[in-house]
Each structure stands twice: as C-alpha cells, then as structure tokens.
Amino acid sequence: MMNTGHAMVRWGMVFALAVVLASPSAQAAVIKRKKAAPVAARQRVEGAAPAAAKRKKSASVSQRQRVVVLDLEGDSRGRVRAQLDAALRRTRQVSVVSLKQYAATAKKSGLRGAEASSEAALVKVAPRLKLDSAVGGAVGSSLHVRVLDADGQVLSEQEVMLTRGKLSAADAKKAALAIATAVRAPRTAPVLESPRDVAPAEPMKPAEPLTPAPPPAVVEAPVPVSPGAPVVAERPTEAPPAVAPPPDAPAVAERPAEAPPAVTPRPDAPKKPVIRPDAVAVAPSDTDSAELMPVDPESHTTTDPFLEVALDTGSGGTVGDEPVRPPLARLFLGGTTTWRKYCARPGVKSCSEFDRKAVDDQLGDRVDYSSSVPYLGVSAELELLPLARKQSAVRGLGAVLGYRRGYSSTNVTLVGDAGQSVTREVVATDSVLTAQALYRYYFGLGEARQLLGYAGLRAGLLTRAFDVDESAESPLTGTHRMFPAVGLEVSVPLLRSVRLEGAGQVFIDPKPGEGFDDEGGALGLEVSDYGTSVSSFGWEAELGVAGELWGPFGYSVRFRLSRYQDTFSGAGTRTGWEAGGVAEETYSSLHWGLTASY
C-alpha cells in the first residue's frame, strides 16, 4: 500500500509539470524570450543579412567627404588633372564630384573659365553641390597641390614630382592618399573664451545612487491536483543568510555613483541606428533604397584612361594616362604645280659641257624642253600605320601609297645641223605612282611631350611617265621610268599647327624605257634614239610645312625637286649620236592640300 502511494505521488508531480508547461503563461514566457533574442541573429536565420549589408555599404558611401578636382594652372590639356582625379577615385576614401558638374553649377552662378576655379567661386558653388573640399594647384617643373575646404581655407599643400610632364603611377597614388588624408582629417572648431564678467557655474552635485528596481513578480499557475492524489505541501524557499562583516573590519563608505559626462556628438559624425530588441526585420522598400543609396554623379562614367576615347588630331595623342601615339591613317588630297626641264646633247657627259663648245663644234641633234608656264595637276597620298596603337617599337611600321597626275601644254624646239629650228606646241601628261614601306621612330617634344615628331626610313617602288601626244607629230619622245628607291624623312613639330617636314630619296638605276605597257615598242625608242644602252642616276629632295587646323583636319605644303641623268653609249638613230651622249630631266613641283588623320 505504501509503494502504491509513492507511485501515485510521483505520477501526480509529472502530470502537474506537463500541465504547467502547456499553460498559456508558459507559452507567453517562451515568446517573450524569443523576442528578446538579438535582431542580427534573427536576420541571419530569416535571410535578411544581404539587405543589412547593402544598407551599411550605402551608408558608408554617403558618409564620404565630397571633393572636386579643379583645373590646374599650367595644365593646358588637363592631363595631370585627369591623372589626379582618377587616382583620387581609386582610393575609395572620398566621393569625387565631376568637374563637368562643378562647371555647370558654377556657370549658373555666372562663373566661367578660370574664374570658376577661384576660392570665391568655391565658396558659392560648394553649398549647392554639398562639397566638403576642393583640390587645386599649378603645373610647372613639379605639381603643387593645394587642398581647400568649402570656405576656401587651405587645409594642406604638397609638391609632387612630374616625369616628362606627367605623374607616374606611384606619385599619383601617393598624392591621392595625401589628399584623402587631409580631407578626412577632423577639423578643430575655434575655442570660444568665456567673458570675464560671467560667474562660474556651481559645481555639480554628485549623483545619488540608483536603487535597482526589484524584479517583476512571477505568478505561477496553480497546479491542478487530481481528486485521488494526496496533497503535497510545498517547502518555502529560504532566503540566504546575511553575512555579517567581522568586528575588526574597517568601515567602508560607499562611493556615490557618478553620472557619465555628457558627450557632444560631432556635427559630421554619422548617426548610429537604434536597434530595439523587439524590432522586426522588414524588407526595404523602393523609397528606403533611394534614400539610403545616393547616386554618385559619375557612377555611370569611367575614369580608366585606357577606355577614354578621343579623336586623333593628326599629331597623335589620347586623353588620360596613355602616351601620345601616331595616327593609324593619314590621307592627303590636293593639287600640284610643276615645272619640267629636259635637255639632250650628243657626245658629251652633261648638257652644260656641250653648251660651252664653240658654235661650229655643236654638231648633232639636240633637244630642249622647258615649261613656259607651270602645269597643274592633282595629288593624293595615303599613309597607313596599322600598329600605331602598340606601345613597342613596332608601332612605326607602315606603308605609303601615292598618285600624282599633271597636264602640260608647252612649246618644243628642235635644232638641226644647219642651225634651223622647229617649234611646235606639245600636250603631255606627267604621272607618278608610289608604293613604299616605311618605318618611323616617334618622339615627343614640348613642355608636356604632347607634340609628336618622327625620323624615318622608306623604301619601295616608284614609276614616272611623261607621255607626249602622238598626234602633235613632235620630234620629242616621252620618258617612262620604273625603279626602286630608298630614302629618309623627318618631321619636327614647332607648334600643334606648325610642323617642319623634310625628305630625301635616292633612285636606283631609273633608266628610261621602263614601264608597265610597251605597245608597239614605243618605250624602246627612248633608248635607241640616243644610243644602244643607257645608265641612269637620280635623286629627290623635298621640304615643307604641315600642321593641324581643326580636329583631325590639317594642311600640308611641300616643295619637291626631282632630277634624272641618263648617259647613253653606242650609236643612236638621231643625227650626230654616233658616240652616245647625255639627257637630263628635272622636275620642280609644289604640292599643296588638306590632310585628314585617324
């Protein structure tokens, strides 16, 4: 009977505990503990961590100091300013406002040009763009950088070394970090002195210690007892006995709790969000994201100099950190003005030697041709440098193709043995074809190495044909030449709009009677009339000026002198040419026109 009673008591206690746990008050305690759990833990469980990280990132972006890099004195093309702007963006320590946006805002205030970069303009524009600082300076042998606050006061100054008028990658990074440090440094507020006639404030009384509130009483639910179970009396909870200090212990006075000192937040310090324990994670709406993530004015643009595109102006060059480069192609279109002179003398080595003889000794047919007026024509030349965008020495490899054609109408005089002369009008065409490979070594000149010059070598094939109208029944025959040539060329820029250009070529065996077409053996007569064989020598020299006028378009004006000398041997078909002779041909031409570069 006793064992049965003990068993009933144990089962009754288990049943009472189950009822207590299932009661509404117990469930409320569980829910309360769940609500008191950290919000961050619930967010990780519910998948809200990405949204919180996104808001944290946007908040850090909005907290960055806003800076603008102004125009630098002496930086005509803005290359150094662009380098400094790009380096400052790459630090990701400040928010850089575009100069274009700054200039547009300054223009609305009536500030333009250099006036927009002054300290007075900064004071007007800074509140509108919410600028904290601005970067200015001057470019000379080195870069002098000044960092100004929104009130135009100088925060810091530094000197940065320039290499060939540009910032190296290391110097640009160093300067950008120094600027970011100066901008982000805390700015001390001026200390205000209290007036002497104001009495000091009374000392603060020590704060009274706060008595902690007693914990809330927990009302336990009554334990239901089954009708057959015995009533068990609960043992009252005994309070711990008070510990009395020993009689010889010294008395210790309690120090009153001091109130924490008042902390004045910085004006520019970000406000920390207050997280309540019972806060519920809510997905951000479109309105919240717009406020938390301010759009960077230049988030849609790129600051990488390699991706910047600028139309080549003919002298080569890009915007950003890239070095100046030659154009990929250049086209010349224009006209020619040409003077031609031709002479042929038998039995001598030069025309001047024959003319110095006595009149009685000047025997044999001799021919003189001279343009009474210069004849006009058209000219076109195309230069191709397909590897110009390379950074190695192969960028100077290319080719040049040229074509010129002029129309001549002049008088020809033929003098016979008896001294009689015949003069007839002759209409002729002068045609030149050029196909040569070239290599150029480019170098930069000027303060910022923005003027591109070159020295080069060219070699290839040339043809020159002077065709006489057969219907004129003129005793003058034309000349057709096709020959290889090799030469040098140089271009020295003085200004962007002025370049001095020069070139010279040597013709390798440019003998007459050589051409693409020899219908009826007409080309052979150019040699057989004066001898059985011929050896020739020739050269060409030119000097001119070129430059850029607007954008990719420019101009070119050159004077070119070409000379050929043919020495004949053996007997020719003309009178007095039994022992050969000499023929000399000279072209003096002026080439003028426009250029287009890409």
BADOLUM-931610 format. One line per 3 residues: number of its first residue (from 1); their letters; for each residue x, y, z of C-alpha. Coordinates in Angstrom, 2 decimals. Layout:
! residues N
NUM> a> X Y Z  ...
This chain:
! residues 598
1> mmn> 0.00 0.00 0.00  2.89 2.33 0.75  4.55 1.65 -2.66
4> tgh> 1.30 2.38 -4.43  1.02 5.71 -2.63  4.56 6.74 -3.58
7> amv> 3.96 5.85 -7.21  0.79 7.89 -7.31  2.66 10.85 -5.83
10> rwg> 5.41 10.67 -8.50  2.96 10.37 -11.38  0.95 13.25 -9.98
13> mvf> 4.01 15.51 -9.94  4.85 14.60 -13.58  1.31 15.33 -14.65
16> ala> 1.33 18.68 -12.84  4.61 19.70 -14.56  3.15 18.86 -18.00
19> vvl> 0.08 20.97 -17.32  2.25 23.92 -16.22  4.33 23.80 -19.41
22> asp> 1.23 23.63 -21.57  -0.44 26.57 -19.86  -0.81 30.00 -21.72
25> saq> 1.50 31.77 -19.27  4.35 29.37 -20.06  3.89 29.92 -23.81
28> aav> 3.94 33.70 -23.25  7.29 33.38 -21.43  8.77 31.45 -24.37
31> ikr> 7.55 34.05 -26.87  8.99 36.84 -24.70  12.40 35.17 -24.62
34> kka> 12.26 34.73 -28.40  11.54 38.41 -28.90  14.44 39.34 -26.68
37> apv> 16.87 37.46 -28.97  19.32 39.67 -30.93  17.89 41.11 -34.12
40> aar> 21.03 40.28 -36.10  20.64 36.55 -35.26  17.02 36.52 -36.46
43> qrv> 18.06 38.34 -39.62  20.66 35.71 -40.41  18.07 32.99 -39.90
46> ega> 15.45 34.73 -41.99  17.86 35.70 -44.79  17.87 39.47 -44.11
49> apa> 21.67 39.79 -43.84  22.19 40.90 -47.50  19.75 43.79 -47.05
52> aak> 21.51 44.95 -43.88  24.92 44.73 -45.59  23.59 46.72 -48.53
55> rkk> 22.30 49.48 -46.24  25.62 49.52 -44.39  27.55 49.90 -47.65
58> sas> 25.29 52.70 -48.89  25.61 54.46 -45.55  29.42 54.32 -45.81
61> vsq> 29.28 55.82 -49.31  27.05 58.65 -48.15  29.43 59.37 -45.27
64> rqr> 32.42 60.02 -47.55  33.68 63.56 -47.93  32.71 65.10 -51.28
67> vvv> 35.69 66.52 -53.19  36.17 68.10 -56.63  39.47 68.38 -58.52
70> ldl> 39.59 71.84 -60.14  41.57 72.95 -63.19  45.30 73.21 -62.53
73> egd> 47.28 76.26 -63.64  49.69 75.42 -66.48  47.89 72.15 -67.33
76> srg> 46.74 73.18 -70.81  45.32 69.82 -71.92  44.15 68.74 -68.46
79> rvr> 46.25 65.56 -68.46  47.69 65.98 -64.95  44.26 66.91 -63.54
82> aql> 42.76 63.78 -65.12  45.51 61.63 -63.58  44.92 63.16 -60.13
85> daa> 41.15 62.76 -60.45  41.45 59.09 -61.43  43.94 58.31 -58.65
88> lrr> 41.71 60.00 -56.07  38.72 57.90 -57.17  40.73 54.70 -56.92
91> trq> 41.46 55.36 -53.23  37.71 54.91 -52.46  38.21 57.08 -49.38
94> vsv> 36.35 60.15 -50.68  33.49 60.81 -53.10  34.81 62.72 -56.14
97> vsl> 32.44 65.13 -57.89  33.00 65.53 -61.63  34.50 68.78 -62.90
100> kqy> 31.79 68.93 -65.55  29.08 69.01 -62.88  31.02 71.64 -60.93
103> aat> 31.46 73.82 -64.05  27.75 73.55 -64.89  26.79 74.66 -61.38
106> akk> 29.34 77.49 -61.48  28.02 78.62 -64.86  24.56 79.06 -63.36
109> sgl> 26.15 81.46 -60.86  27.78 83.45 -63.67  31.26 81.97 -63.15
112> rga> 33.15 80.71 -66.20  36.67 79.75 -67.23  39.47 80.36 -64.77
115> eas> 37.12 82.35 -62.53  35.20 79.14 -61.74  38.33 77.63 -60.13
118> sea> 38.92 80.55 -57.75  38.38 80.43 -53.99  35.47 82.86 -54.20
121> alv> 33.73 80.62 -56.74  34.29 77.59 -54.49  32.54 79.33 -51.60
124> kva> 29.48 79.93 -53.84  29.33 76.53 -55.51  30.20 74.29 -52.53
127> prl> 26.81 74.59 -50.71  24.90 73.72 -53.89  26.91 70.54 -54.55
130> kld> 27.39 69.78 -50.83  31.15 69.88 -51.29  33.43 69.41 -48.31
133> sav> 36.74 70.17 -50.05  38.36 71.03 -53.38  41.77 70.31 -54.89
136> gga> 43.64 72.94 -56.89  47.22 73.78 -57.75  49.66 74.56 -60.53
139> vgs> 51.75 72.54 -63.00  55.34 73.54 -63.68  58.56 71.63 -63.24
142> slh> 56.60 69.86 -60.47  52.98 69.69 -59.36  51.94 71.97 -56.49
145> vrv> 48.75 70.62 -54.87  46.51 72.64 -52.56  43.56 71.19 -50.65
148> lda> 40.85 73.73 -49.73  37.79 73.37 -47.56  34.32 74.59 -48.52
151> dgq> 35.15 78.07 -47.11  38.26 78.44 -49.31  40.69 77.86 -46.44
154> vls> 43.87 75.89 -47.21  43.92 72.52 -45.44  47.24 71.22 -46.82
157> eqe> 49.84 71.81 -49.53  52.35 69.46 -51.13  54.81 69.22 -54.03
160> vml> 54.68 66.18 -56.34  57.40 65.34 -58.85  56.47 65.18 -62.56
163> trg> 58.10 62.83 -65.06  58.05 64.28 -68.59  55.15 66.48 -67.68
166> kls> 53.06 63.63 -66.21  52.52 61.88 -62.90  53.93 58.41 -62.51
169> aad> 51.58 55.75 -61.12  53.37 55.73 -57.76  53.43 59.53 -57.41
172> akk> 49.75 59.81 -58.41  48.75 57.25 -55.78  50.90 58.95 -53.13
175> aal> 49.40 62.37 -53.88  45.84 60.98 -53.87  46.31 59.31 -50.47
178> aia> 47.74 62.55 -49.04  44.72 64.49 -50.34  42.27 61.93 -48.93
181> tav> 44.01 62.08 -45.54  43.84 65.89 -45.47  40.16 65.87 -46.46
184> rap> 39.17 63.25 -43.90  41.16 64.76 -41.03  38.95 66.15 -38.24
187> rta> 38.72 69.91 -38.30  39.10 71.60 -34.92  36.46 74.15 -34.04
190> pvl> 37.65 77.53 -32.71  37.85 77.80 -28.89  35.46 80.42 -27.57
193> esp> 36.66 82.28 -24.45  34.05 82.94 -21.76  33.51 86.56 -20.73
196> rdv> 35.22 87.60 -17.56  32.10 89.09 -16.00  30.23 85.81 -16.08
199> apa> 30.37 83.92 -12.81  31.44 80.32 -12.99  28.71 77.77 -12.76
202> epm> 28.09 75.98 -9.44  29.76 72.60 -9.10  27.55 69.70 -9.95
205> kpa> 26.28 67.66 -7.07  27.22 64.02 -7.04  24.51 61.87 -8.45
208> epl> 22.56 59.81 -5.99  22.99 56.09 -6.37  20.17 54.46 -8.21
211> tpa> 18.32 51.74 -6.39  17.76 48.86 -8.78  14.12 48.04 -9.28
214> ppp> 13.01 44.73 -7.90  12.44 42.03 -10.47  8.83 41.57 -11.55
217> avv> 6.94 39.03 -9.58  6.18 35.89 -11.46  2.76 34.49 -10.77
220> eap> 2.82 30.78 -11.11  -0.24 28.96 -12.28  -1.92 26.78 -9.67
223> vpv> -1.10 23.17 -10.00  -4.28 21.14 -10.50  -4.50 18.16 -8.19
226> spg> -6.37 15.06 -9.08  -9.13 14.02 -6.72  -7.38 10.82 -5.68
229> apv> -3.87 12.30 -5.30  -2.61 13.29 -1.86  -1.95 16.93 -1.18
232> vae> 1.78 17.72 -1.03  2.77 20.85 0.83  5.47 22.93 -0.87
235> rpt> 8.55 23.77 1.13  9.00 27.58 1.40  12.09 28.98 -0.27
238> eap> 14.57 30.11 2.32  16.48 33.37 1.78  20.27 33.16 2.02
241> pav> 21.53 34.18 5.48  23.08 37.64 5.67  26.85 37.59 6.07
244> app> 27.98 39.94 8.82  31.39 41.60 8.47  34.00 40.74 11.06
247> pda> 34.10 43.02 14.11  37.63 44.24 13.39  36.95 45.14 9.69
250> pav> 37.17 48.87 8.91  34.05 50.64 7.84  33.92 51.31 4.08
253> aer> 31.79 54.15 2.83  30.07 53.58 -0.43  31.08 55.96 -3.22
256> pae> 28.08 57.51 -4.87  27.70 56.57 -8.49  28.86 59.33 -10.78
259> app> 26.81 60.34 -13.75  28.60 59.81 -17.09  29.95 63.00 -18.69
262> avt> 27.85 64.49 -21.43  29.27 63.70 -24.88  28.66 66.22 -27.62
265> prp> 28.47 64.44 -30.96  30.48 65.78 -33.90  28.40 67.57 -36.50
268> dap> 29.71 65.35 -39.28  29.56 62.11 -37.23  27.11 59.58 -38.67
271> kkp> 24.11 58.77 -36.54  24.05 55.17 -35.39  20.71 53.48 -35.86
274> vir> 18.95 52.43 -32.65  18.02 48.77 -32.72  15.16 47.75 -30.47
277> pda> 15.12 44.23 -29.10  11.60 43.67 -30.32  12.24 45.17 -33.77
280> vav> 11.00 43.11 -36.70  13.14 42.83 -39.86  11.28 44.38 -42.77
283> aps> 12.46 44.30 -46.41  13.44 47.78 -47.60  11.02 49.47 -49.96
286> dtd> 11.87 51.46 -53.11  11.68 54.72 -51.16  14.08 53.49 -48.48
289> sae> 16.64 52.33 -51.02  16.54 55.69 -52.76  17.33 57.49 -49.52
292> lmp> 19.98 55.08 -48.30  21.87 54.76 -51.58  22.67 58.20 -53.05
295> vdp> 23.70 58.05 -56.66  27.26 59.11 -57.39  27.22 61.80 -60.13
298> esh> 29.88 59.89 -62.04  28.77 56.33 -61.30  27.83 55.96 -64.97
301> ttt> 31.19 57.07 -66.25  34.63 55.50 -66.20  37.90 57.02 -65.11
304> dpf> 40.17 54.46 -66.70  42.36 56.35 -69.18  42.63 53.29 -71.40
307> lev> 38.88 53.35 -72.08  38.67 57.03 -72.82  38.11 57.75 -76.50
310> ald> 39.30 60.87 -78.23  39.50 61.64 -81.92  43.09 61.79 -83.08
313> tgs> 44.16 65.17 -84.34  46.88 64.04 -86.74  49.81 64.53 -84.44
316> ggt> 48.62 61.55 -82.42  47.58 61.59 -78.81  44.92 60.40 -76.39
319> vgd> 43.25 61.57 -73.22  44.28 60.16 -69.89  47.42 58.26 -68.80
322> epv> 48.22 56.86 -72.22  51.29 58.28 -74.03  50.89 60.19 -77.28
325> rpp> 50.56 57.92 -80.28  50.72 58.42 -84.05  47.55 58.19 -86.15
328> lar> 46.53 54.91 -87.71  45.99 56.53 -91.11  46.55 59.90 -92.80
331> lfl> 45.12 60.95 -96.16  46.44 63.84 -98.24  44.34 65.33 -101.06
334> ggt> 45.47 68.37 -103.02  46.98 69.73 -106.17  50.38 70.08 -107.83
337> ttw> 52.10 72.86 -109.71  55.05 71.54 -111.76  57.85 72.94 -113.92
340> rky> 59.70 70.46 -116.20  63.00 70.93 -117.94  64.60 68.47 -120.37
343> car> 67.73 68.57 -122.50  69.61 66.02 -124.68  73.15 66.54 -126.08
346> pgv> 75.27 64.16 -128.24  78.86 63.15 -127.50  79.19 64.77 -124.05
349> ksc> 78.66 63.88 -120.37  76.46 66.88 -119.49  74.34 69.46 -121.25
352> sef> 76.44 72.32 -119.87  79.60 70.79 -121.40  78.02 70.79 -124.86
355> drk> 76.74 74.37 -124.49  80.24 75.62 -123.63  81.57 74.44 -127.02
358> avd> 82.03 76.78 -129.91  79.06 77.17 -132.18  80.88 75.39 -135.03
361> dql> 81.57 72.38 -132.79  77.98 71.95 -131.61  77.10 69.22 -134.10
364> gdr> 74.20 66.77 -133.92  70.54 66.86 -132.96  69.88 68.34 -129.60
367> vdy> 66.55 68.65 -127.79  65.41 71.31 -125.28  62.14 71.26 -123.39
370> sss> 61.15 73.88 -120.86  57.72 74.65 -119.40  56.84 78.20 -120.39
373> vpy> 54.20 78.14 -117.65  53.82 75.62 -114.82  51.29 72.90 -115.40
376> lgv> 48.71 71.90 -112.82  47.60 68.51 -111.59  46.10 66.53 -108.74
379> sae> 47.85 64.63 -105.96  46.78 62.02 -103.37  48.76 60.14 -100.75
382> lel> 47.73 57.63 -98.09  49.88 56.69 -95.08  48.95 53.57 -93.10
385> lpl> 50.36 52.66 -89.67  48.29 49.64 -88.54  50.45 49.04 -85.43
388> ark> 50.38 52.63 -84.17  48.42 51.69 -81.02  51.17 49.34 -79.86
391> qsa> 53.48 50.51 -77.08  56.55 48.79 -78.55  58.93 49.88 -81.30
394> vrg> 56.87 48.10 -83.99  54.30 50.90 -83.93  56.40 52.77 -86.54
397> lga> 55.93 50.12 -89.25  53.67 51.13 -92.12  53.22 51.81 -95.82
400> vlg> 52.58 54.78 -98.11  50.70 54.84 -101.41  50.71 57.89 -103.69
403> yrr> 49.45 59.07 -107.06  50.07 62.32 -108.95  49.00 63.40 -112.42
406> gys> 49.67 66.72 -114.16  48.78 68.12 -117.59  51.33 70.07 -119.63
409> stn> 50.95 72.21 -122.72  54.11 73.93 -123.94  56.39 74.55 -126.92
412> vtl> 59.20 72.22 -128.01  62.15 73.41 -130.15  64.28 71.02 -132.24
415> vgd> 67.55 72.40 -133.67  69.19 70.64 -136.65  72.79 70.57 -138.00
418> agq> 72.21 73.53 -140.32  71.01 75.63 -137.41  67.38 75.60 -138.48
421> svt> 64.86 75.21 -135.65  61.33 73.89 -135.50  58.97 74.89 -132.66
424> rev> 55.72 73.08 -132.01  53.16 73.03 -129.23  53.13 69.80 -127.28
427> vat> 50.46 68.46 -124.93  51.71 65.90 -122.41  50.78 64.22 -119.16
430> dsv> 53.01 63.65 -116.16  52.06 60.63 -113.95  53.73 59.37 -110.78
433> lta> 52.92 56.23 -108.75  54.43 55.44 -105.34  54.26 52.23 -103.27
436> qal> 56.72 52.10 -100.38  57.14 50.54 -96.95  58.24 52.82 -94.13
439> yry> 59.44 52.77 -90.56  59.29 55.79 -88.25  60.75 56.44 -84.83
442> yfg> 58.46 58.79 -82.93  59.50 61.22 -80.22  57.67 63.82 -78.15
445> lge> 58.53 67.49 -77.89  57.12 70.40 -75.92  56.60 71.01 -72.21
448> arq> 54.23 68.04 -71.77  55.60 65.91 -74.66  52.33 66.42 -76.49
451> llg> 53.94 67.37 -79.83  54.84 64.23 -81.77  57.72 64.21 -84.25
454> yag> 59.45 61.41 -86.09  62.50 60.35 -88.10  62.05 57.51 -90.54
457> lra> 63.20 55.36 -93.40  61.23 54.43 -96.51  61.94 52.06 -99.39
460> gll> 59.87 50.78 -102.30  58.92 51.20 -105.94  58.29 54.38 -107.95
463> tra> 57.16 54.98 -111.51  57.25 58.22 -113.52  55.84 58.62 -117.03
466> fdv> 55.90 61.73 -119.20  53.67 60.93 -122.22  53.67 63.19 -125.28
469> des> 50.60 63.42 -127.51  51.41 61.44 -130.66  49.02 63.49 -132.79
472> aes> 51.24 66.57 -132.37  53.91 65.00 -134.68  56.55 66.30 -132.33
475> plt> 60.13 65.02 -132.54  60.12 64.90 -128.73  59.67 61.49 -127.20
478> gth> 58.42 60.93 -123.70  60.16 59.19 -120.81  58.90 56.23 -118.81
481> rmf> 60.74 55.06 -115.73  60.08 52.35 -113.13  62.69 51.92 -110.43
484> pav> 63.30 51.19 -106.72  64.11 54.00 -104.30  65.25 54.36 -100.71
487> gle> 65.26 57.49 -98.56  64.96 59.27 -95.24  62.28 61.57 -93.82
490> vsv> 61.90 63.75 -90.73  59.13 65.80 -89.10  59.84 68.31 -86.31
493> pll> 56.81 69.91 -84.59  57.16 73.55 -83.54  53.51 74.04 -82.57
496> rsv> 50.40 71.94 -82.93  49.61 73.90 -86.09  53.16 74.05 -87.48
499> rle> 55.49 71.15 -88.31  58.64 71.31 -90.42  58.94 68.29 -92.72
502> gag> 61.77 67.17 -94.98  62.68 64.09 -97.00  65.24 62.82 -99.46
505> qvf> 65.44 59.77 -101.75  67.97 58.12 -104.00  66.73 56.49 -107.21
508> idp> 68.36 53.16 -108.08  69.04 52.94 -111.87  65.97 54.94 -113.01
511> kpg> 66.70 54.42 -116.72  64.16 55.41 -119.38  62.18 52.94 -121.48
514> egf> 60.80 51.04 -118.44  57.06 50.89 -117.81  54.01 48.69 -117.35
517> dde> 52.93 48.76 -121.00  55.08 48.86 -124.15  52.64 48.77 -127.05
520> gga> 54.40 48.83 -130.42  57.87 49.09 -128.86  57.48 52.80 -128.12
523> lgl> 59.43 52.52 -124.88  62.43 51.09 -126.69  62.75 54.27 -128.78
526> evs> 63.59 56.26 -125.65  66.97 54.49 -125.66  67.56 53.62 -129.31
529> dyg> 67.21 57.23 -130.47  70.28 58.19 -128.44  72.35 55.02 -128.13
532> tsv> 72.44 51.28 -127.72  72.48 51.25 -123.91  71.94 53.65 -121.04
535> ssf> 72.86 54.04 -117.38  70.91 56.39 -115.15  71.08 58.06 -111.76
538> gwe> 68.52 60.17 -109.92  67.54 61.72 -106.62  64.73 63.67 -104.99
541> ael> 64.56 66.20 -102.16  61.62 67.96 -100.55  60.97 70.49 -97.80
544> gva> 57.67 71.74 -96.43  55.41 72.68 -93.58  52.28 70.97 -92.22
547> gel> 50.01 71.14 -89.20  46.51 70.76 -87.75  43.72 73.25 -88.41
550> wgp> 40.65 71.80 -86.69  40.13 68.40 -85.12  41.53 65.66 -87.36
553> fgy> 41.90 68.01 -90.36  45.12 69.77 -91.27  47.17 71.10 -94.15
556> svr> 50.42 70.31 -95.97  52.56 72.39 -98.35  55.79 70.94 -99.82
559> frl> 58.31 71.85 -102.49  59.84 68.83 -104.27  62.80 68.69 -106.64
562> sry> 63.42 65.53 -108.74  66.37 65.07 -111.09  67.39 62.31 -113.54
565> qdt> 70.57 61.97 -115.63  70.82 59.39 -118.45  74.21 58.56 -120.01
568> fsg> 73.94 56.82 -123.38  76.62 54.76 -125.13  76.80 53.41 -128.66
571> agt> 75.27 54.78 -131.83  71.75 56.16 -131.81  69.33 56.76 -134.69
574> rtg> 69.39 60.54 -134.35  71.86 62.65 -136.27  75.19 63.15 -134.51
577> wea> 74.57 60.47 -131.86  77.16 58.01 -133.14  79.06 58.02 -129.80
580> ggv> 76.15 58.33 -127.43  75.51 61.37 -125.29  73.57 62.58 -122.27
583> aee> 70.00 63.55 -121.34  68.98 65.47 -118.22  65.45 65.75 -116.85
586> tys> 64.40 67.97 -113.90  61.00 68.36 -112.20  60.30 71.23 -109.79
589> slh> 56.89 70.88 -108.20  54.81 72.41 -105.43  52.34 70.13 -103.61
592> wgl> 49.57 71.67 -101.55  46.38 70.35 -99.99  44.48 69.17 -96.91
595> tas> 45.07 66.17 -94.64  42.71 64.01 -92.60  44.02 61.77 -89.81
598> y> 42.52 58.98 -87.74
